[in-house]
Amino acid sequence: MNSVSKRSLFIDITKIICTFGILFHHYQQYTSTYFHRGLNFYGGKVFFGYLVEVFFLISGWLMVPYVQRIKDRMSFSSFMYKRLIRLLPSVMVSTILYVLLINFYVTRYSGTIMFQDDIDTIGTIVTALGLGAWGITKNYHINNVCWYVSVLIFCYILMWVIVWVSKKTKIPVVALLCIPFAAGVIRRFVTDKEIPFYTEGMARGYIHFFGGLILGIIYNRFKPEATTVRKQSEIITIFRRIIESISDALLDVYLFQVSVLIMFYIASNHLPIRMVSGKTMLLYSVVAFAIGYLYHNTVGKIVYKLLKKSDKDLKGDLKA
C-alpha cells in the first residue's frame, strides 16, 4: 500500500481533457473541418479556444504556496529561473521546429496554413524568447500557440513584483492582485486599445491567472484542516503516476501541436490522408500527445537537468 500523492488528480485530469479540447479546436480551425452532426470544437455553439483560460486559472492556483515563499525572501532570480528553465527551452525548440517545417512545406509543396507570417529572424527570436505576446513588438504569429507561454511568463513576473510590494507596504496581497485582474477585465470587455503589456492576449492572462491565484489564496485561508492520510491500493498508485506523467508533458504537447499538424499536411502529399476528417483529427491528437510526451521525457528532461541550479528548491521540479 502507498500513501496518497499530494498532487491533485482532479487538476491533472482536467488539464489532460482540456488539452485534447484545444488540439481538436485548433485542428478544426486550421483545416476548416466541420461536423454537420456532432460536436464542433471550432465554429460550433461553444468556443473551445477559451480552454486556454483554464490553464491560466490552474497556473495561478498552483502559485499560492509561492506567495509565502516570496514573502520569506525568495529572490526574483530564483523564482523566475525555476519557471524559465521549464518554459523557454520548449518554446525555443518548438519555434525552431515550426520555422523549419513551415519553410519546407512552403518551398517544397507551396503549402499555406492559417497564421502563417512571413518568417523572419527577428520574429523567430522574439517568439523563441517568449516575448511575442507582450505588445512590445509586432504581434508575430510564428508558432502562434506560443502566445500562452509568453503571457504566462509576464504573469509570473508581475506576481513576484506584487507580492514583494505587498511585503514592503503591508498592503494585503489579495488587494494588490485585484489590480491586474481588474485591468484585464477592462481591457477585455471595455476597451480594445493595444498598448505594450496590455493586449487582448495579456488581458486573458491577467483575468484568469490572477483570478486563479486570488481564488487559491482565499480557498487556502478557509479550507478545513487536513485529515489523516489514508493508504491507497497499488492499482490506484500506478494510475495516478500515469496521469501525473502525462500531465507533466502537456506543455510540450501544446507547443508542438502546430508542427505536428504541418507534418500531417506534408504526409498527406504522399499518403492517403484526408485532412478534413474526424478520424484524421483523432489520429493527429494521439500523435501530438505521443511526440510531446516523448520530447518531454527525453530532450526536455535532459535540458532541464543541464540548466537546473544546485539549489534544493529546484531539485526534481519538472511540472507544466
SERO-4910 file (N, C-alpha, C, O; in steps of 0.05 Angstrom, whole numbers):
BEGIN
 pado doro    nc1    nc2    nc3   cac1   cac2   cac3    cc1    cc2    cc3    oc1    oc2    oc3
  Met    A     17    -24      0      0      0      0     18     25      0     40     25     11
  Asn    A      7     47    -12     23     71    -14      7     95     -4    -18     94     -5
  Ser    A     21    115      5      7    139     14     -3    155    -10      7    152    -32
  Val    A    -22    172     -5    -35    188    -26    -16    210    -35     -4    223    -19
  Ser    A    -14    214    -62      2    235    -73     -9    263    -65    -34    266    -62
  Lys    A      8    282    -61      0    309    -53    -12    324    -77    -26    344    -73
  Arg    A     -7    314   -101    -17    327   -125    -47    323   -127    -58    303   -117
  Ser    A    -60    341   -141    -89    339   -145    -94    323   -171    -88    331   -193
  Leu    A   -106    299   -167   -113    283   -190   -134    297   -207   -133    294   -232
  Phe    A   -152    311   -195   -172    326   -209   -160    347   -228   -168    349   -251
  Ile    A   -140    362   -219   -127    382   -235   -112    369   -259   -114    378   -281
  Asp    A    -98    347   -253    -83    333   -275   -102    323   -296    -97    326   -320
  Ile    A   -124    310   -288   -144    300   -308   -157    323   -323   -161    321   -347
  Thr    A   -163    345   -309   -175    368   -322   -156    379   -344   -165    386   -366
  Lys    A   -130    380   -338   -111    390   -357   -109    372   -382   -107    382   -404
  Ile    A   -110    346   -377   -109    328   -400   -134    331   -418   -131    332   -442
  Ile    A   -157    332   -405   -182    335   -421   -182    361   -436   -189    362   -460
  Cys    A   -173    383   -423   -172    409   -436   -152    410   -459   -157    423   -480
  Thr    A   -130    395   -456   -110    395   -478   -122    381   -502   -117    390   -525
  Phe    A   -136    359   -498   -149    346   -521   -169    366   -534   -170    368   -559
  Gly    A   -184    381   -518   -203    400   -529   -189    422   -545   -199    430   -566
  Ile    A   -166    431   -536   -151    452   -550   -140    440   -577   -140    454   -597
  Leu    A   -130    416   -576   -120    403   -600   -142    400   -621   -138    407   -645
  Phe    A   -165    391   -612   -188    389   -630   -196    416   -641   -202    419   -665
  His    A   -197    436   -623   -204    463   -631   -185    474   -653   -195    484   -674
  His    A   -159    472   -648   -140    482   -668   -140    466   -694   -137    477   -716
  Tyr    A   -145    440   -692   -146    424   -716   -169    433   -734   -165    437   -758
  Gln    A   -192    436   -722   -215    445   -738   -211    473   -749   -219    479   -771
  Gln    A   -198    490   -733   -193    517   -741   -174    519   -765   -179    533   -784
  Tyr    A   -152    504   -763   -132    504   -784   -140    490   -809   -133    499   -831
  Thr    A   -155    468   -807   -162    452   -830   -190    458   -841   -198    446   -861
  Ser    A   -205    475   -827   -233    481   -835   -251    456   -834   -270    454   -848
  Thr    A   -244    437   -816   -261    414   -812   -286    421   -797   -284    435   -776
  Tyr    A   -308    413   -806   -334    419   -793   -352    395   -794   -354    382   -815
  Phe    A   -364    388   -771   -381    365   -769   -410    374   -770   -419    389   -752
  His    A   -425    366   -790   -453    373   -792   -470    358   -771   -492    367   -765
  Arg    A   -459    337   -761   -471    322   -739   -450    318   -717   -428    310   -723
  Gly    A   -457    325   -693   -438    321   -672   -427    347   -661   -435    369   -669
  Leu    A   -407    345   -644   -395    368   -631   -373    380   -647   -355    366   -657
  Asn    A   -374    406   -651   -353    421   -664   -337    437   -644   -348    452   -628
  Phe    A   -311    433   -644   -293    448   -626   -285    475   -637   -273    491   -623
  Tyr    A   -291    480   -662   -287    506   -674   -310    510   -694   -317    493   -710
  Gly    A   -322    534   -692   -344    540   -709   -371    530   -699   -391    532   -713
  Gly    A   -371    519   -675   -396    509   -663   -409    529   -644   -402    553   -645
  Lys    A   -427    519   -628   -441    537   -609   -424    546   -586   -429    567   -574
  Val    A   -403    530   -579   -385    537   -557   -357    542   -568   -348    527   -585
  Phe    A   -344    563   -558   -317    570   -567   -297    556   -549   -292    565   -527
  Phe    A   -286    534   -558   -268    518   -542   -240    530   -539   -224    520   -524
  Gly    A   -235    552   -554   -210    566   -550   -206    577   -522   -184    582   -513
  Tyr    A   -229    580   -508   -227    590   -480   -216    569   -461   -212    575   -437
  Leu    A   -212    545   -470   -199    525   -453   -171    533   -444   -162    524   -423
  Val    A   -159    550   -460   -132    561   -451   -135    576   -425   -117    575   -408
  Glu    A   -158    589   -421   -162    603   -396   -161    584   -372   -153    593   -350
  Val    A   -170    560   -376   -169    540   -354   -140    536   -345   -134    534   -321
  Phe    A   -121    536   -364    -93    532   -357    -82    556   -342    -66    553   -324
  Phe    A    -91    580   -350    -83    604   -335    -93    602   -306    -79    608   -287
  Leu    A   -119    594   -303   -130    591   -276   -115    571   -259   -108    576   -236
  Ile    A   -108    548   -271    -93    528   -257    -66    538   -249    -56    533   -227
  Ser    A    -53    551   -268    -26    562   -263    -26    582   -239     -9    581   -222
  Gly    A    -46    599   -239    -49    618   -216    -54    603   -190    -42    610   -170
  Trp    A    -73    584   -191    -80    569   -167    -55    555   -155    -52    554   -131
  Leu    A    -38    543   -173    -15    529   -163      7    547   -153     27    537   -141
  Met    A      5    573   -157     25    591   -148     21    600   -119     37    615   -108
  Val    A     -1    592   -106     -8    601    -79     15    596    -59     22    614    -44
  Pro    A     28    572    -59     50    568    -40     73    587    -44     88    592    -25
  Tyr    A     77    597    -68     99    614    -74     95    643    -63    114    658    -60
  Val    A     70    649    -57     65    676    -45     81    678    -18     94    698    -13
  Gln    A     78    657     -2     93    657     24    123    655     20    138    667     34
  Arg    A    131    639      0    159    636     -5    172    662    -13    194    668     -4
  Ile    A    158    677    -29    168    704    -37    170    722    -13    189    737    -10
  Lys    A    149    721      3    150    737     28    173    729     46    184    745     61
  Asp    A    180    703     45    202    693     61    229    697     47    248    683     53
  Arg    A    230    716     29    255    724     16    264    706     -7    288    704    -12
  Met    A    245    694    -21    253    680    -46    259    701    -67    241    718    -73
  Ser    A    282    701    -77    291    723    -95    277    721   -122    266    700   -130
  Phe    A    276    743   -136    264    744   -163    279    725   -182    266    711   -197
  Ser    A    305    725   -181    321    708   -199    315    678   -193    313    663   -212
  Ser    A    313    671   -168    308    643   -161    280    635   -170    276    613   -181
  Phe    A    261    652   -166    233    647   -173    230    644   -203    218    625   -213
  Met    A    241    663   -218    238    663   -247    255    642   -261    247    631   -281
  Tyr    A    278    637   -250    296    618   -263    282    590   -263    283    576   -283
  Lys    A    269    584   -242    255    558   -240    233    556   -261    229    535   -273
  Arg    A    219    578   -267    198    578   -287    210    578   -315    201    563   -333
  Leu    A    231    594   -319    241    598   -346    255    573   -357    254    567   -381
  Ile    A    269    558   -340    283    535   -350    264    512   -357    271    493   -371
  Arg    A    240    514   -348    219    495   -356    205    505   -381    199    489   -399
  Leu    A    200    531   -384    184    541   -405    199    547   -431    192    538   -453
  Leu    A    221    563   -428    234    574   -452    247    553   -470    245    555   -494
  Pro    A    261    532   -459    273    512   -477    252    500   -496    257    496   -519
  Ser    A    228    494   -485    207    482   -502    197    502   -522    191    494   -545
  Val    A    195    527   -514    186    548   -533    206    551   -555    199    552   -579
  Met    A    232    551   -548    253    554   -568    254    531   -588    254    535   -612
  Val    A    253    506   -577    255    483   -595    230    481   -613    232    476   -637
  Ser    A    206    485   -601    182    483   -617    180    505   -638    170    501   -660
  Thr    A    191    529   -632    191    551   -652    210    545   -675    203    549   -698
  Ile    A    234    536   -668    253    529   -689    243    506   -707    245    507   -731
  Leu    A    231    486   -694    219    464   -710    197    474   -728    195    466   -751
  Tyr    A    180    492   -717    159    503   -733    170    518   -758    160    514   -780
  Val    A    190    534   -753    202    550   -775    214    532   -796    210    537   -820
  Leu    A    228    511   -788    239    492   -807    218    478   -823    220    475   -848
  Leu    A    197    469   -809    176    453   -823    159    471   -842    153    463   -864
  Ile    A    153    495   -833    136    513   -850    152    522   -874    140    524   -896
  Asn    A    178    526   -871    194    534   -895    196    511   -915    194    515   -939
  Phe    A    199    486   -904    199    463   -922    172    459   -935    171    453   -959
  Tyr    A    151    462   -920    124    458   -931    118    479   -953    106    473   -973
  Val    A    126    504   -949    121    525   -968    138    522   -993    128    524  -1015
  Thr    A    164    517   -989    182    515  -1012    179    489  -1028    181    489  -1053
  Arg    A    173    467  -1014    171    441  -1028    144    436  -1039    141    424  -1061
  Tyr    A    123    445  -1025     96    438  -1034     78    463  -1039     55    460  -1045
  Ser    A     90    487  -1036     75    512  -1040     51    513  -1021     30    523  -1028
  Gly    A     54    502   -998     32    500   -979     29    525   -962     47    541   -959
  Thr    A      5    528   -951     -1    551   -933    -18    540   -910    -33    521   -914
  Ile    A    -15    552   -887    -33    546   -865    -41    573   -851    -29    593   -856
  Met    A    -62    571   -835    -71    595   -821    -49    606   -802    -33    590   -792
  Phe    A    -49    633   -799    -29    646   -781     -1    644   -792     18    646   -777
  Gln    A      2    640   -818     29    637   -829     40    664   -836     34    676   -857
  Asp    A     56    675   -818     70    700   -823     94    695   -842    103    672   -845
  Asp    A    104    717   -854    130    715   -867    150    710   -845    154    727   -827
  Ile    A    164    688   -847    183    681   -826    208    698   -829    220    699   -850
  Asp    A    215    712   -808    240    728   -808    255    723   -782    245    711   -763
  Thr    A    280    732   -782    298    726   -759    288    739   -734    287    727   -713
  Ile    A    279    765   -736    270    780   -712    246    766   -701    244    762   -676
  Gly    A    227    759   -718    202    746   -708    208    719   -694    196    713   -674
  Thr    A    226    704   -706    233    679   -694    246    682   -667    240    668   -648
  Ile    A    265    702   -664    278    707   -639    258    716   -618    259    707   -595
  Val    A    241    735   -625    221    746   -607    203    724   -596    197    722   -572
  Thr    A    194    707   -614    176    685   -606    191    665   -589    180    656   -568
  Ala    A    215    658   -597    231    638   -582    238    647   -554    242    630   -536
  Leu    A    240    673   -550    247    684   -523    222    688   -506    225    698   -483
  Gly    A    199    682   -516    174    685   -501    165    713   -498    151    720   -479
  Leu    A    171    730   -518    164    759   -517    142    766   -537    134    789   -538
  Gly    A    133    747   -552    115    752   -574     89    765   -568     77    779   -584
  Ala    A     78    760   -544     51    770   -537     52    794   -519     31    804   -510
  Trp    A     75    805   -514     77    828   -495     69    854   -507     65    874   -493
  Gly    A     66    856   -533     58    881   -546     81    900   -550     76    923   -557
  Ile    A    106    892   -545    129    910   -547    140    909   -576    157    925   -583
  Thr    A    131    890   -592    139    887   -620    114    881   -636     92    881   -625
  Lys    A    118    877   -661     96    867   -678     86    841   -666    101    825   -655
  Asn    A     60    836   -668     48    812   -657     52    789   -676     36    784   -695
  Tyr    A     74    775   -672     82    753   -690     64    729   -686     56    722   -664
  His    A     58    715   -709     42    691   -707     60    667   -714     50    647   -724
  Ile    A     85    669   -708    104    646   -712     99    626   -690    102    633   -666
  Asn    A     91    602   -697     81    583   -677     62    596   -658     68    601   -635
  Asn    A     39    603   -669     20    621   -655     13    613   -627      7    630   -610
  Val    A     14    587   -621      5    578   -594     25    587   -572     18    585   -549
  Cys    A     48    597   -580     68    606   -560     58    630   -545     70    638   -524
  Trp    A     37    643   -554     27    667   -540     20    661   -511     23    678   -493
  Tyr    A     10    637   -506      2    629   -479     26    630   -460     24    641   -438
  Val    A     48    618   -468     72    618   -452     83    646   -448     92    653   -426
  Ser    A     82    662   -469     92    689   -468     76    705   -447     88    719   -430
  Val    A     50    703   -447     33    716   -427     38    705   -399     40    720   -380
  Leu    A     41    679   -397     45    666   -371     71    676   -358     72    681   -334
  Ile    A     92    679   -374    118    688   -364    115    716   -351    125    721   -330
  Phe    A    100    733   -365     97    761   -354     79    760   -329     84    776   -311
  Cys    A     60    742   -329     43    740   -304     60    731   -281     56    741   -258
  Tyr    A     79    713   -285     97    705   -263    114    729   -253    117    733   -229
  Ile    A    124    745   -272    140    768   -265    123    787   -249    132    797   -227
  Leu    A     99    793   -258     82    812   -245     73    802   -217     71    817   -198
  Met    A     69    776   -215     62    764   -189     84    768   -169     78    777   -146
  Trp    A    109    763   -176    131    767   -157    133    796   -148    136    802   -124
  Val    A    130    814   -167    131    843   -160    109    851   -141    114    865   -122
  Ile    A     85    841   -146     62    848   -130     66    837   -101     60    851    -82
  Val    A     75    812    -99     79    801    -72    101    816    -57     99    821    -33
  Trp    A    122    824    -72    144    839    -60    134    866    -50    141    875    -28
  Val    A    117    880    -67    106    906    -59     88    902    -34     89    919    -16
  Ser    A     73    881    -34     55    875    -11     72    872     14     64    882     36
  Lys    A     94    858     13    111    854     36    123    881     46    124    885     70
  Lys    A    131    898     27    143    923     35    123    944     45    130    960     63
  Thr    A     99    944     34     79    964     41     59    955     62     44    971     73
  Lys    A     58    929     67     38    917     85     10    917     74     -9    912     89
  Ile    A      7    924     48    -19    923     36    -26    894     30     -9    879     20
  Pro    A    -50    885     37    -57    856     33    -52    848      4    -59    862    -15
  Val    A    -39    825      1    -32    816    -26    -56    812    -44    -54    817    -68
  Val    A    -78    803    -33   -102    798    -49   -112    825    -61   -121    826    -84
  Ala    A   -110    846    -45   -119    873    -55   -102    881    -79   -112    892    -98
  Leu    A    -76    877    -77    -58    884    -99    -62    866   -124    -60    875   -146
  Leu    A    -67    841   -119    -72    822   -141    -97    829   -157   -100    822   -180
  Cys    A   -116    843   -143   -141    851   -157   -135    872   -178   -152    876   -196
  Ile    A   -113    886   -177   -107    907   -196   -103    896   -224   -117    905   -242
  Pro    A    -84    876   -228    -82    865   -255   -107    850   -264   -113    850   -288
  Phe    A   -121    838   -245   -146    824   -252   -166    844   -263   -178    839   -284
  Ala    A   -169    867   -249   -188    887   -258   -179    900   -284   -195    906   -302
  Ala    A   -153    904   -287   -142    915   -312   -148    897   -335   -154    906   -357
  Gly    A   -146    871   -331   -152    851   -352   -181    852   -360   -188    850   -383
  Val    A   -199    855   -340   -227    856   -346   -234    881   -363   -249    880   -382
  Ile    A   -221    903   -355   -226    928   -370   -217    926   -399   -231    933   -418
  Arg    A   -192    914   -403   -181    911   -430   -198    892   -446   -201    895   -470
  Arg    A   -208    872   -433   -222    851   -448   -251    859   -455   -260    852   -477
  Phe    A   -264    875   -438   -292    880   -443   -300    909   -446   -322    915   -453
  Val    A   -281    927   -441   -287    956   -443   -273    970   -466   -285    985   -481
  Thr    A   -247    965   -469   -232    979   -489   -217    958   -506   -211    936   -497
  Asp    A   -211    966   -531   -196    948   -549   -169    961   -557   -157    953   -577
  Lys    A   -160    980   -541   -135    994   -548   -111    976   -542   -109    964   -521
  Glu    A    -93    974   -562    -70    956   -559    -46    973   -552    -37    990   -567
  Ile    A    -35    968   -528    -11    981   -519      7    960   -507     -3    938   -499
  Pro    A     33    965   -504     51    944   -493     41    934   -466     33    950   -449
  Phe    A     42    908   -462     34    894   -438      4    896   -432     -5    890   -410
  Tyr    A    -11    905   -452    -40    909   -447    -55    901   -472    -74    915   -481
  Thr    A    -47    879   -485    -60    869   -508    -83    851   -500    -87    845   -476
  Glu    A    -99    842   -519   -121    824   -513   -111    798   -500   -122    788   -481
  Gly    A    -89    787   -511    -78    762   -500    -68    766   -472    -72    749   -455
  Met    A    -55    789   -466    -46    795   -439    -70    797   -420    -69    788   -397
  Ala    A    -91    809   -430   -115    812   -413   -127    785   -406   -136    782   -383
  Arg    A   -128    767   -424   -138    740   -418   -121    727   -396   -132    713   -379
  Gly    A    -95    731   -397    -78    720   -376    -82    734   -350    -84    720   -329
  Tyr    A    -84    761   -350    -88    776   -325   -113    766   -310   -113    762   -286
  Ile    A   -135    763   -325   -160    756   -313   -159    729   -300   -167    725   -277
  His    A   -149    709   -315   -151    682   -305   -127    673   -289   -131    657   -270
  Phe    A   -103    682   -294    -81    675   -277    -84    687   -249    -83    674   -229
  Phe    A    -89    713   -249    -92    727   -223   -119    720   -209   -121    720   -185
  Gly    A   -139    714   -226   -164    704   -215   -160    677   -201   -170    673   -179
  Gly    A   -145    659   -214   -139    633   -201   -122    636   -176   -126    622   -157
  Leu    A   -103    655   -177    -86    659   -153   -102    670   -130    -99    662   -107
  Ile    A   -120    689   -136   -137    701   -115   -155    680   -103   -158    678    -78
  Leu    A   -168    664   -120   -186    643   -110   -170    623    -93   -180    613    -73
  Gly    A   -146    616   -102   -129    597    -88   -122    607    -60   -122    592    -41
  Ile    A   -115    633    -58   -108    644    -32   -132    644    -13   -129    637     10
  Ile    A   -155    652    -24   -180    652     -7   -187    624      2   -194    619     25
  Tyr    A   -185    605    -17   -191    577    -10   -173    566     12   -182    553     30
  Asn    A   -148    572      9   -129    562     29   -133    574     57   -125    562     77
  Arg    A   -144    598     58   -149    610     84   -173    597     98   -174    597    123
  Phe    A   -191    586     83   -216    576     95   -219    546     92   -239    534    101
  Lys    A   -200    532     79   -203    503     75   -201    489    102   -186    498    120
  Pro    A   -214    467    105   -213    452    130   -186    440    135   -170    436    116
  Glu    A   -180    434    160   -154    422    167   -152    395    154   -172    380    152
  Ala    A   -128    388    147   -123    362    134   -128    339    153   -120    340    176
  Thr    A   -141    319    143   -147    295    160   -124    275    156   -106    279    140
  Thr    A   -126    253    170   -105    232    168   -104    221    139   -125    215    128
  Val    A    -80    220    129    -77    210    101    -80    180    101    -67    165    116
  Arg    A    -98    171     84   -103    142     82    -85    129     60    -76    143     42
  Lys    A    -81    104     63    -65     89     43    -83     84     19   -107     85     20
  Gln    A    -69     79     -4    -84     73    -28    -72     48    -41    -49     41    -37
  Ser    A    -89     35    -57    -80     10    -69    -58     14    -90    -54     37    -99
  Glu    A    -45     -7    -97    -23     -6   -116    -34      2   -144    -21     17   -159
  Ile    A    -58     -7   -150    -70      0   -176    -75     30   -178    -70     42   -198
  Ile    A    -86     41   -157    -92     70   -156    -66     86   -158    -65    106   -171
  Thr    A    -45     76   -144    -19     89   -145     -8     90   -173      2    110   -183
  Ile    A    -10     67   -187      0     66   -214    -16     84   -233     -5     98   -249
  Phe    A    -43     84   -229    -60    102   -245    -52    131   -241    -50    146   -260
  Arg    A    -48    139   -216    -41    167   -210    -14    174   -223    -11    196   -234
  Arg    A      5    156   -222     31    161   -234     30    165   -264     44    181   -275
  Ile    A     13    149   -277      9    151   -306     -3    178   -313      6    192   -331
  Ile    A    -24    186   -298    -37    211   -303    -18    234   -298    -17    253   -313
  Glu    A     -3    233   -276     16    254   -270     38    256   -291     46    278   -298
  Ser    A     47    233   -301     67    233   -322     57    246   -348     72    261   -361
  Ile    A     32    240   -355     20    252   -379     16    282   -374     22    298   -392
  Ser    A      6    289   -351      1    317   -344     27    334   -346     26    357   -355
  Asp    A     49    323   -336     75    337   -336     84    344   -365     99    364   -368
  Ala    A     75    329   -384     84    333   -412     65    351   -428     71    356   -452
  Leu    A     44    360   -416     23    374   -432     33    400   -444     24    408   -466
  Leu    A     51    414   -431     62    439   -443     75    433   -470     71    448   -489
  Asp    A     90    412   -471    104    405   -496     84    395   -517     87    400   -541
  Val    A     63    380   -508     42    372   -527     30    397   -539     25    398   -564
  Tyr    A     24    417   -522     11    442   -532     30    457   -551     20    466   -572
  Leu    A     55    459   -544     73    476   -560     81    463   -587     86    477   -607
  Phe    A     81    436   -588     89    423   -613     65    416   -631     69    404   -652
  Gln    A     41    423   -623     17    415   -638     16    425   -667      9    410   -685
  Val    A     24    450   -671     23    461   -699     44    448   -716     39    443   -740
  Ser    A     67    443   -705     88    429   -720     78    401   -728     83    392   -751
  Val    A     65    387   -711     54    361   -717     33    363   -739     31    346   -757
  Leu    A     17    385   -738     -3    389   -759     10    393   -786      1    383   -807
  Ile    A     32    408   -787     47    412   -812     58    386   -822     58    380   -846
  Met    A     67    369   -804     77    342   -812     55    326   -825     60    312   -844
  Phe    A     30    329   -815      8    315   -827      2    326   -855     -4    311   -873
  Tyr    A      4    352   -858      0    364   -885     20    354   -904     14    348   -927
  Ile    A     46    353   -896     67    343   -913     62    314   -920     64    305   -943
  Ala    A     55    298   -900     49    269   -904     26    265   -923     25    245   -938
  Ser    A      6    283   -922    -17    280   -939    -11    282   -969    -27    274   -986
  Asn    A     13    293   -975     21    294  -1003     32    268  -1013     37    264  -1037
  His    A     36    249   -995     48    223  -1003     31    200   -994     33    178  -1005
  Leu    A     14    204   -974     -3    182   -963    -32    189   -967    -39    213   -969
  Pro    A    -50    169   -966    -79    174   -969    -91    185   -943   -107    172   -930
  Ile    A    -82    209   -936    -92    222   -912   -110    245   -920   -103    263   -934
  Arg    A   -135    244   -910   -155    265   -916   -155    283   -892   -164    275   -870
  Met    A   -146    308   -895   -143    326   -873   -169    335   -861   -172    337   -837
  Val    A   -189    339   -878   -216    347   -868   -231    322   -860   -247    311   -875
  Ser    A   -225    312   -836   -235    286   -828   -234    284   -797   -214    291   -785
  Gly    A   -255    274   -786   -255    269   -757   -235    248   -749   -223    250   -727
  Lys    A   -232    227   -765   -213    205   -759   -185    216   -759   -168    209   -742
  Thr    A   -179    233   -779   -152    244   -780   -147    263   -756   -125    264   -746
  Met    A   -168    277   -748   -165    294   -724   -158    278   -700   -141    286   -684
  Leu    A   -171    255   -696   -165    238   -674   -136    227   -675   -122    226   -655
  Leu    A   -128    218   -699   -101    208   -703    -81    230   -698    -61    225   -684
  Tyr    A    -86    253   -708    -68    276   -703    -65    282   -674    -42    287   -664
  Ser    A    -86    281   -658    -85    287   -630    -69    266   -615    -53    273   -597
  Val    A    -72    240   -622    -56    219   -610    -26    223   -616    -10    220   -599
  Val    A    -20    229   -641      8    233   -650     20    257   -635     43    257   -627
  Ala    A      4    279   -633     13    303   -619     20    297   -590     40    306   -580
  Phe    A      3    281   -577      8    273   -550     33    256   -548     49    260   -530
  Ala    A     36    238   -567     59    220   -566     85    235   -570    105    230   -556
  Ile    A     86    254   -589    110    269   -594    116    288   -571    140    290   -563
  Gly    A     96    301   -560    101    319   -537    111    303   -513    129    312   -499
  Tyr    A     99    280   -508    107    264   -486    135    253   -489    151    254   -470
  Leu    A    142    244   -513    168    234   -519    189    256   -516    210    252   -504
  Tyr    A    184    280   -526    203    302   -524    207    309   -494    229    312   -485
  His    A    185    311   -480    187    319   -451    204    300   -436    220    308   -419
  Asn    A    201    274   -441    215    254   -424    243    247   -435    256    230   -424
  Thr    A    251    259   -457    278    255   -467    293    282   -468    307    288   -448
  Val    A    290    296   -489    304    322   -492    297    341   -470    314    355   -459
  Gly    A    271    343   -464    262    363   -444    275    359   -417    284    378   -405
  Lys    A    275    334   -408    287    328   -382    317    332   -382    329    341   -362
  Ile    A    330    324   -404    359    328   -406    366    357   -404    384    365   -389
  Val    A    352    374   -420    358    403   -420    352    415   -392    368    431   -382
  Tyr    A    330    406   -380    323    417   -354    345    410   -333    353    428   -318
  Lys    A    355    386   -333    375    378   -314    401    393   -319    416    399   -300
  Leu    A    407    399   -344    432    414   -350    430    443   -341    450    455   -333
  Leu    A    406    454   -341    402    482   -334    396    486   -304    399    507   -293
  Lys    A    388    464   -292    378    466   -264    401    475   -245    423    465   -246
  Lys    A    394    493   -227    413    501   -207    416    479   -186    400    460   -185
  Ser    A    437    480   -170    441    461   -149    423    467   -125    421    450   -107
  Asp    A    410    490   -126    392    497   -104    371    475    -99    359    466   -119
  Lys    A    367    466    -75    349    444    -69    320    451    -76    304    433    -80
  Asp    A    314    477    -77    287    485    -84    280    478   -112    256    476   -119
  Leu    A    300    474   -130    295    468   -158    295    438   -164    286    430   -185
  Lys    A    306    423   -145    311    395   -150    285    379   -155    266    380   -140
  Gly    A    285    365   -178    263    347   -184    238    361   -193    218    347   -198
  Asp    A    237    387   -197    212    401   -204    212    403   -235    227    418   -246
  Leu    A    194    388   -248    192    389   -277    163    387   -285    154    369   -298
  Lys    A    148    407   -276    119    407   -280    111    431   -297    123    452   -295
  Ala    A     89    427   -314     80    449   -331     67    470   -314     57    490   -325
***
